[in-house]
Amino acid sequence: MAADHSYDGVNRSLERGIAILRAFKPGVADLGNAEIVERTGLAKATVSRLTQTLVSGGLLQRDPGRRVYRLAPAVLSLAHAMRLSSPMLSVVAPLMRTEASRRRVNVGLAAADQEMMVYLESFRYHPRLTHRTVVSGQRIPVELTSLGRAYLWALEPSAREREYAAIARRRPKTYKRLIREIERSFTELDKLGYCAVGWQPGVVAVATTLPYGASEPHVMNMSIGSVEPLAEAAHRLAPWLLDLKRRCLNRLEHAAASELS
């Protein structure tokens, strides 16, 4: 069979295989071919062919009795390799952990993956003075969260317009209201260097960008469980977050200089 290439240089078979892997999300452990077809929009024959390829490649496992697939251990190994190879994580994670403990707050670092933000690291403060690290890979909506809005703010205008179009497709009924809220967050970021969002009841989060090198925008947040007004909680958290950002950027610059020397 000839290789499946498009004229723009994208390998369509690989692209479709990735779409199948993306169909597996937290809370969705097992999928049959029919469910994968529904989630990806791919043809049944394509799904059948590619799931077999992914099984033989070690990225999916098949349960013959139930005729379903699940992600294989190799996927976790790839994720672990990504985390260990990230120069940003190795530098900023210790600062994040210390700050979460010192301030008794939650501190997270995230990057975008399609319509979601993905936590690369998150340290959660617990009242009993212990830490619970949210599993890396947890996903939250771009348009609803402080992390997502800080990410959108950091994009070039053309990339931001593409994100807006995607939000319109996902949330046609609330799109106009969401864009107004997002642009209010942009105003905060322009004036204050952070934005504040309370998208979950009883939780207040502030977020800022963490620009470093030529990579995709990374964003950092700080959050607490609070019933106080959003503005009051944000006023308390923001100086801590911006100071942490400053120290992280200084540490990253120092690490980069050390590698060059």
QUINOR-V325807 format. One record per residue. N is the residue number from 1. OMEGA is omega as a letter, one per 40 degrees, with the letter a starting at -180 (* if undefined). BURIAL is I if it has 24 or more other ideal C-beta (glycine too) atoms within 12 Angstrom, else O. D_FIRST is the distance of its C-alpha to the first C-alpha in Angstrom with 1 decimal. Layout:
N & OMEGA & BURIAL & D_FIRST
N & OMEGA & BURIAL & D_FIRST
This chain:
1 & i & O & 0.0
2 & i & O & 3.8
3 & a & O & 6.5
4 & a & O & 8.6
5 & i & O & 11.8
6 & a & O & 15.0
7 & a & O & 17.6
8 & i & O & 20.0
9 & i & O & 18.0
10 & i & O & 17.3
11 & a & O & 14.0
12 & i & O & 13.8
13 & i & O & 11.9
14 & i & O & 14.6
15 & i & O & 17.2
16 & i & I & 16.5
17 & i & I & 16.7
18 & i & O & 19.9
19 & i & I & 21.2
20 & i & I & 20.8
21 & i & I & 22.8
22 & i & I & 25.4
23 & i & I & 26.0
24 & a & I & 27.9
25 & i & O & 31.4
26 & a & O & 34.8
27 & i & O & 36.1
28 & a & O & 32.7
29 & a & O & 31.9
30 & i & O & 29.8
31 & i & I & 27.3
32 & a & I & 25.6
33 & a & I & 22.4
34 & i & O & 24.7
35 & i & I & 26.6
36 & i & I & 23.6
37 & a & O & 22.5
38 & a & O & 26.1
39 & a & O & 26.4
40 & a & I & 23.2
41 & i & O & 22.8
42 & i & I & 19.1
43 & a & O & 17.8
44 & a & O & 18.4
45 & i & O & 14.8
46 & i & I & 13.6
47 & i & I & 16.6
48 & i & O & 16.0
49 & a & O & 12.5
50 & i & I & 13.8
51 & i & I & 17.1
52 & i & O & 15.8
53 & a & I & 14.0
54 & i & I & 17.3
55 & a & I & 19.3
56 & i & O & 17.6
57 & i & O & 18.2
58 & a & O & 21.8
59 & i & I & 22.2
60 & i & I & 22.7
61 & a & I & 24.7
62 & i & I & 24.6
63 & a & O & 27.9
64 & a & O & 27.2
65 & a & O & 30.6
66 & i & O & 30.4
67 & i & O & 26.6
68 & i & I & 26.6
69 & i & I & 25.1
70 & i & I & 27.1
71 & a & I & 26.7
72 & a & O & 26.7
73 & a & O & 29.3
74 & i & O & 26.9
75 & i & I & 27.1
76 & i & O & 30.9
77 & i & O & 30.6
78 & i & O & 28.7
79 & i & O & 31.4
80 & i & O & 34.1
81 & i & O & 32.8
82 & a & O & 32.8
83 & a & I & 36.4
84 & a & O & 37.6
85 & a & O & 36.1
86 & i & I & 37.7
87 & a & O & 40.8
88 & a & I & 42.1
89 & a & I & 42.2
90 & a & O & 43.9
91 & a & I & 46.6
92 & a & I & 47.3
93 & i & I & 46.8
94 & i & O & 50.2
95 & i & I & 52.0
96 & a & I & 50.5
97 & a & I & 51.6
98 & a & O & 55.1
99 & i & I & 55.5
100 & i & I & 54.5
101 & a & O & 57.1
102 & a & O & 59.8
103 & a & I & 59.5
104 & i & I & 58.5
105 & i & I & 55.6
106 & a & I & 51.8
107 & a & I & 49.8
108 & i & I & 46.1
109 & a & I & 43.5
110 & i & I & 40.4
111 & a & I & 37.4
112 & i & I & 35.2
113 & a & I & 31.9
114 & a & O & 30.9
115 & a & I & 33.8
116 & i & I & 35.5
117 & a & I & 37.5
118 & i & I & 36.7
119 & i & I & 39.5
120 & i & I & 39.0
121 & i & I & 42.4
122 & i & I & 45.3
123 & a & I & 48.7
124 & i & I & 50.6
125 & i & I & 54.4
126 & a & O & 56.0
127 & i & O & 59.8
128 & i & O & 60.3
129 & i & O & 59.4
130 & a & O & 56.1
131 & i & I & 52.6
132 & i & O & 49.6
133 & i & I & 46.4
134 & a & I & 44.0
135 & i & O & 40.6
136 & a & I & 38.5
137 & i & I & 35.8
138 & a & I & 38.1
139 & i & I & 37.2
140 & a & I & 39.7
141 & i & I & 39.5
142 & a & I & 39.7
143 & a & I & 42.0
144 & a & I & 44.5
145 & i & I & 45.3
146 & i & I & 47.2
147 & a & I & 44.3
148 & a & I & 42.0
149 & i & I & 44.6
150 & i & I & 45.3
151 & i & I & 41.6
152 & i & I & 41.6
153 & a & I & 44.7
154 & a & I & 43.2
155 & i & I & 40.3
156 & a & O & 40.3
157 & a & O & 41.3
158 & i & O & 37.9
159 & i & O & 36.2
160 & i & I & 39.0
161 & i & O & 38.6
162 & i & O & 35.0
163 & i & I & 36.3
164 & i & I & 39.0
165 & i & O & 36.5
166 & i & I & 34.6
167 & i & I & 37.9
168 & i & O & 38.9
169 & a & O & 35.7
170 & a & O & 36.4
171 & a & O & 40.2
172 & a & O & 41.2
173 & a & O & 44.5
174 & a & O & 45.7
175 & a & O & 44.0
176 & i & O & 47.1
177 & a & O & 49.2
178 & i & I & 46.6
179 & i & O & 46.3
180 & i & O & 50.1
181 & i & I & 50.2
182 & a & I & 47.5
183 & i & O & 49.5
184 & i & O & 52.6
185 & i & I & 50.8
186 & i & I & 50.0
187 & i & O & 53.7
188 & a & I & 54.5
189 & i & I & 52.1
190 & a & O & 53.5
191 & a & O & 57.1
192 & a & I & 56.9
193 & i & I & 53.7
194 & i & I & 52.5
195 & a & I & 51.9
196 & a & I & 53.1
197 & i & I & 51.5
198 & a & I & 52.5
199 & i & I & 49.5
200 & a & O & 50.2
201 & i & O & 53.7
202 & i & O & 56.0
203 & i & I & 53.7
204 & i & I & 54.3
205 & i & I & 51.8
206 & a & I & 52.1
207 & i & I & 49.2
208 & i & I & 48.9
209 & i & I & 46.3
210 & a & I & 45.8
211 & i & I & 44.6
212 & i & I & 43.4
213 & a & O & 41.4
214 & a & O & 38.5
215 & i & O & 36.6
216 & a & I & 36.1
217 & i & I & 39.5
218 & a & I & 40.8
219 & a & I & 43.6
220 & i & I & 46.4
221 & i & I & 48.5
222 & a & I & 51.7
223 & i & I & 52.6
224 & i & I & 55.4
225 & a & O & 56.3
226 & i & I & 59.2
227 & i & O & 61.1
228 & i & O & 62.8
229 & a & O & 62.0
230 & a & I & 58.7
231 & a & O & 60.6
232 & i & O & 62.9
233 & a & I & 60.3
234 & i & I & 58.2
235 & i & O & 61.3
236 & a & O & 61.7
237 & a & I & 58.1
238 & i & I & 57.3
239 & i & O & 59.5
240 & a & I & 58.1
241 & a & I & 54.5
242 & i & I & 55.2
243 & i & O & 57.0
244 & i & I & 54.2
245 & a & I & 51.8
246 & a & O & 54.2
247 & i & I & 54.3
248 & i & I & 50.6
249 & i & I & 50.1
250 & a & O & 52.9
251 & i & I & 51.3
252 & i & I & 47.9
253 & i & O & 49.5
254 & i & O & 51.5
255 & i & O & 48.4
256 & i & O & 46.6
257 & i & O & 49.7
258 & i & O & 50.0
259 & a & O & 46.5
260 & a & O & 47.4
261 & * & O & 50.7
